[in-house]
Amino acid sequence: MGTGFSGEVAEYYAKYRRGYPSELFDALQAEFGWTKDDVVLDLGCGTGQLAVPAAARVRAVIGMDPEPDMLRHAGETAAQAGAGNTVWVLGSDADVSEIGAQIGVGSLASVLVGQALHWMRHELLFPRLLPLLRPGGGVAVVANGTPLWMHDSDWSHALRDCLEAYFGSRPGPTGGGSPQDRARYARALETAGYRDVREITVRRTDELTVDQLVGALFSTFSAESLPPEPQRTELAQRIRWSLPSGKPLIEDVEVTAVLAHAPSGPR
């Protein structure tokens, strides 16, 4: 069932993957009218970067992911945050109908999908989600900025050059968050019968340490493609040497979300 993001990759993901700004959750709550009576599904939840903050705003969040290691870390994160209203379920987009059978038709305020839709068959998923949504509810497809090596900054250009030299090919976009991907998802949502399909953007700025940069990079590998030791240590050292000396690693991030409403009921 899994997608290969297990073991050490899940550990890197839990420790180093950047979270989402509170402004995003403010926007989602306003868009879908979240209350303390609502249930939200985070599909492909990973280690809980969307699910745990959302849990503070609703009655319960169901986090579903095909990787047991991801769910284990998500549960630990939720426990540390005091988010006892989270439930972690092993499953994929092919299993959403079972969620409906458990909680009932029209029970979900929102379905969130962050950095995971490119692993799913979205053209089949979107119609399956419609009957699960309450009036005014909907879907949010969230992308947490561009890959580390795709920023317009000196350190990102250096990282991209280092990765190209090490692997022999130039890394490109990943994660299904490009403008072309977002447009494709928006068209598929409209085709599936959703209304008021639109995109929002929230910006944030972070300063990364080198360890955070390297750890976040390693979280993008699958368990099979993650370089083993000692090659991993060698790659980390090459990255350190390649970065501009004495300059802060400032990451300007555009967090985007494609939003779509179920057709029944007012917003």
DOKOL-15051 format. One record per residue (C-alpha): residue number from 1; chain; x, y, z. Coordinates in steps of 0.2 Angstrom, whole numbers, plus 5000, padded with zeros to 4 digits. Example, Ala and Ser with C-alpha at 12.3 -4.5 7.8 and 13.67 -1.06 7.14 Angstrom:
<sites>
(site 1,"A",(5062,4978,5039))
(site 2,"A",(5068,4995,5036))
</sites>
This chain:
<sites>
(site 1,"A",(5000,5000,5000))
(site 2,"A",(5014,5012,5004))
(site 3,"A",(5022,5025,4993))
(site 4,"A",(5040,5022,4999))
(site 5,"A",(5041,5036,5012))
(site 6,"A",(5045,5026,5027))
(site 7,"A",(5059,5023,5039))
(site 8,"A",(5072,5036,5039))
(site 9,"A",(5063,5047,5026))
(site 10,"A",(5048,5048,5038))
(site 11,"A",(5060,5053,5052))
(site 12,"A",(5067,5067,5041))
(site 13,"A",(5049,5072,5036))
(site 14,"A",(5043,5073,5054))
(site 15,"A",(5058,5083,5060))
(site 16,"A",(5062,5095,5045))
(site 17,"A",(5047,5097,5034))
(site 18,"A",(5041,5115,5035))
(site 19,"A",(5024,5118,5043))
(site 20,"A",(5010,5129,5036))
(site 21,"A",(5007,5147,5042))
(site 22,"A",(4992,5151,5053))
(site 23,"A",(4985,5162,5040))
(site 24,"A",(4982,5147,5029))
(site 25,"A",(4971,5139,5042))
(site 26,"A",(4962,5156,5045))
(site 27,"A",(4958,5156,5027))
(site 28,"A",(4952,5138,5027))
(site 29,"A",(4941,5140,5042))
(site 30,"A",(4933,5156,5034))
(site 31,"A",(4931,5147,5017))
(site 32,"A",(4922,5131,5024))
(site 33,"A",(4914,5138,5039))
(site 34,"A",(4923,5127,5051))
(site 35,"A",(4915,5125,5069))
(site 36,"A",(4918,5114,5084))
(site 37,"A",(4905,5102,5077))
(site 38,"A",(4915,5099,5061))
(site 39,"A",(4925,5084,5055))
(site 40,"A",(4940,5086,5043))
(site 41,"A",(4949,5073,5033))
(site 42,"A",(4967,5075,5029))
(site 43,"A",(4971,5063,5015))
(site 44,"A",(4989,5059,5012))
(site 45,"A",(4992,5067,5029))
(site 46,"A",(5010,5062,5031))
(site 47,"A",(5017,5067,5048))
(site 48,"A",(5002,5079,5052))
(site 49,"A",(5008,5096,5046))
(site 50,"A",(4990,5100,5041))
(site 51,"A",(4980,5089,5052))
(site 52,"A",(4987,5094,5069))
(site 53,"A",(4985,5113,5067))
(site 54,"A",(4968,5110,5059))
(site 55,"A",(4962,5100,5074))
(site 56,"A",(4962,5115,5085))
(site 57,"A",(4948,5123,5075))
(site 58,"A",(4936,5108,5073))
(site 59,"A",(4929,5094,5083))
(site 60,"A",(4940,5080,5075))
(site 61,"A",(4952,5077,5061))
(site 62,"A",(4955,5061,5052))
(site 63,"A",(4972,5059,5045))
(site 64,"A",(4974,5045,5032))
(site 65,"A",(4990,5039,5024))
(site 66,"A",(4997,5023,5016))
(site 67,"A",(5013,5023,5026))
(site 68,"A",(5013,5017,5044))
(site 69,"A",(5029,5026,5049))
(site 70,"A",(5021,5042,5043))
(site 71,"A",(5006,5039,5054))
(site 72,"A",(5016,5034,5069))
(site 73,"A",(5025,5051,5068))
(site 74,"A",(5009,5060,5065))
(site 75,"A",(5002,5052,5081))
(site 76,"A",(5017,5058,5091))
(site 77,"A",(5016,5075,5084))
(site 78,"A",(4998,5076,5089))
(site 79,"A",(5001,5070,5107))
(site 80,"A",(5015,5083,5109))
(site 81,"A",(5003,5096,5103))
(site 82,"A",(4989,5090,5114))
(site 83,"A",(4978,5087,5099))
(site 84,"A",(4968,5072,5106))
(site 85,"A",(4954,5074,5093))
(site 86,"A",(4964,5067,5079))
(site 87,"A",(4962,5049,5072))
(site 88,"A",(4975,5041,5061))
(site 89,"A",(4970,5029,5048))
(site 90,"A",(4980,5018,5037))
(site 91,"A",(4974,5020,5019))
(site 92,"A",(4975,5029,5002))
(site 93,"A",(4964,5039,4991))
(site 94,"A",(4956,5022,4985))
(site 95,"A",(4949,5020,5003))
(site 96,"A",(4939,5036,5005))
(site 97,"A",(4923,5027,5002))
(site 98,"A",(4926,5017,5018))
(site 99,"A",(4928,5033,5028))
(site 100,"A",(4911,5038,5021))
(site 101,"A",(4904,5021,5027))
(site 102,"A",(4911,5024,5044))
(site 103,"A",(4906,5042,5047))
(site 104,"A",(4891,5044,5035))
(site 105,"A",(4887,5053,5020))
(site 106,"A",(4888,5072,5021))
(site 107,"A",(4899,5072,5037))
(site 108,"A",(4915,5081,5032))
(site 109,"A",(4917,5099,5032))
(site 110,"A",(4933,5098,5022))
(site 111,"A",(4945,5086,5014))
(site 112,"A",(4963,5093,5014))
(site 113,"A",(4976,5086,5002))
(site 114,"A",(4994,5093,5005))
(site 115,"A",(5009,5089,4994))
(site 116,"A",(5001,5072,4990))
(site 117,"A",(4989,5073,4976))
(site 118,"A",(5002,5069,4963))
(site 119,"A",(5002,5051,4971))
(site 120,"A",(4983,5049,4969))
(site 121,"A",(4971,5047,4954))
(site 122,"A",(4963,5064,4957))
(site 123,"A",(4951,5062,4942))
(site 124,"A",(4943,5047,4952))
(site 125,"A",(4945,5054,4969))
(site 126,"A",(4936,5071,4967))
(site 127,"A",(4919,5063,4962))
(site 128,"A",(4921,5051,4977))
(site 129,"A",(4923,5064,4989))
(site 130,"A",(4907,5074,4984))
(site 131,"A",(4895,5064,4994))
(site 132,"A",(4905,5064,5009))
(site 133,"A",(4905,5083,5011))
(site 134,"A",(4892,5093,5021))
(site 135,"A",(4883,5108,5014))
(site 136,"A",(4896,5122,5012))
(site 137,"A",(4910,5110,5014))
(site 138,"A",(4923,5107,5001))
(site 139,"A",(4941,5102,4995))
(site 140,"A",(4957,5111,4998))
(site 141,"A",(4973,5105,4988))
(site 142,"A",(4987,5113,4997))
(site 143,"A",(5005,5116,4990))
(site 144,"A",(5018,5122,5002))
(site 145,"A",(5029,5132,4990))
(site 146,"A",(5042,5126,4978))
(site 147,"A",(5056,5113,4981))
(site 148,"A",(5071,5120,4990))
(site 149,"A",(5082,5119,4974))
(site 150,"A",(5069,5129,4964))
(site 151,"A",(5070,5146,4973))
(site 152,"A",(5077,5162,4965))
(site 153,"A",(5091,5164,4978))
(site 154,"A",(5109,5161,4978))
(site 155,"A",(5108,5147,4990))
(site 156,"A",(5095,5138,4980))
(site 157,"A",(5105,5140,4964))
(site 158,"A",(5120,5133,4973))
(site 159,"A",(5110,5118,4980))
(site 160,"A",(5103,5114,4962))
(site 161,"A",(5120,5115,4955))
(site 162,"A",(5127,5103,4969))
(site 163,"A",(5113,5091,4966))
(site 164,"A",(5116,5091,4947))
(site 165,"A",(5134,5087,4950))
(site 166,"A",(5131,5074,4962))
(site 167,"A",(5117,5064,4953))
(site 168,"A",(5122,5068,4935))
(site 169,"A",(5105,5077,4931))
(site 170,"A",(5097,5093,4935))
(site 171,"A",(5083,5092,4948))
(site 172,"A",(5066,5099,4943))
(site 173,"A",(5049,5103,4950))
(site 174,"A",(5041,5089,4961))
(site 175,"A",(5026,5087,4972))
(site 176,"A",(5012,5093,4960))
(site 177,"A",(5012,5111,4966))
(site 178,"A",(5017,5119,4949))
(site 179,"A",(5005,5132,4941))
(site 180,"A",(5001,5119,4928))
(site 181,"A",(4997,5106,4941))
(site 182,"A",(4986,5118,4950))
(site 183,"A",(4976,5122,4935))
(site 184,"A",(4974,5104,4930))
(site 185,"A",(4967,5100,4948))
(site 186,"A",(4955,5115,4946))
(site 187,"A",(4949,5109,4929))
(site 188,"A",(4946,5092,4937))
(site 189,"A",(4936,5099,4951))
(site 190,"A",(4925,5109,4940))
(site 191,"A",(4922,5093,4929))
(site 192,"A",(4918,5083,4944))
(site 193,"A",(4904,5095,4949))
(site 194,"A",(4912,5107,4962))
(site 195,"A",(4908,5125,4962))
(site 196,"A",(4917,5141,4966))
(site 197,"A",(4934,5134,4962))
(site 198,"A",(4947,5146,4965))
(site 199,"A",(4965,5148,4971))
(site 200,"A",(4972,5157,4986))
(site 201,"A",(4990,5162,4991))
(site 202,"A",(4998,5164,5008))
(site 203,"A",(5016,5170,5010))
(site 204,"A",(5028,5166,5023))
(site 205,"A",(5047,5169,5026))
(site 206,"A",(5058,5157,5035))
(site 207,"A",(5077,5157,5039))
(site 208,"A",(5084,5139,5038))
(site 209,"A",(5099,5132,5046))
(site 210,"A",(5110,5121,5035))
(site 211,"A",(5104,5106,5045))
(site 212,"A",(5086,5111,5042))
(site 213,"A",(5090,5113,5023))
(site 214,"A",(5099,5096,5022))
(site 215,"A",(5086,5087,5032))
(site 216,"A",(5071,5094,5022))
(site 217,"A",(5080,5089,5006))
(site 218,"A",(5082,5071,5012))
(site 219,"A",(5064,5071,5016))
(site 220,"A",(5060,5072,4998))
(site 221,"A",(5068,5056,4994))
(site 222,"A",(5059,5039,4994))
(site 223,"A",(5066,5026,5006))
(site 224,"A",(5073,5017,4991))
(site 225,"A",(5081,5032,4983))
(site 226,"A",(5088,5040,4999))
(site 227,"A",(5107,5038,4998))
(site 228,"A",(5114,5026,5011))
(site 229,"A",(5128,5030,5023))
(site 230,"A",(5142,5036,5021))
(site 231,"A",(5136,5043,5004))
(site 232,"A",(5123,5053,5013))
(site 233,"A",(5135,5061,5024))
(site 234,"A",(5146,5065,5009))
(site 235,"A",(5132,5073,5000))
(site 236,"A",(5127,5083,5016))
(site 237,"A",(5145,5089,5016))
(site 238,"A",(5145,5094,4998))
(site 239,"A",(5130,5104,5001))
(site 240,"A",(5138,5113,5015))
(site 241,"A",(5153,5117,5005))
(site 242,"A",(5143,5123,4990))
(site 243,"A",(5132,5136,5000))
(site 244,"A",(5137,5154,4999))
(site 245,"A",(5148,5158,5015))
(site 246,"A",(5141,5169,5028))
(site 247,"A",(5124,5172,5020))
(site 248,"A",(5108,5168,5029))
(site 249,"A",(5097,5155,5020))
(site 250,"A",(5081,5165,5018))
(site 251,"A",(5066,5155,5011))
(site 252,"A",(5052,5165,5003))
(site 253,"A",(5037,5154,5001))
(site 254,"A",(5021,5155,4992))
(site 255,"A",(5009,5143,5000))
(site 256,"A",(4994,5140,4988))
(site 257,"A",(4978,5131,4990))
(site 258,"A",(4965,5126,4976))
(site 259,"A",(4948,5128,4985))
(site 260,"A",(4932,5120,4979))
(site 261,"A",(4915,5119,4986))
(site 262,"A",(4902,5105,4986))
(site 263,"A",(4887,5110,4975))
(site 264,"A",(4874,5108,4988))
(site 265,"A",(4870,5122,5000))
(site 266,"A",(4876,5140,5002))
(site 267,"A",(4894,5144,5007))
</sites>
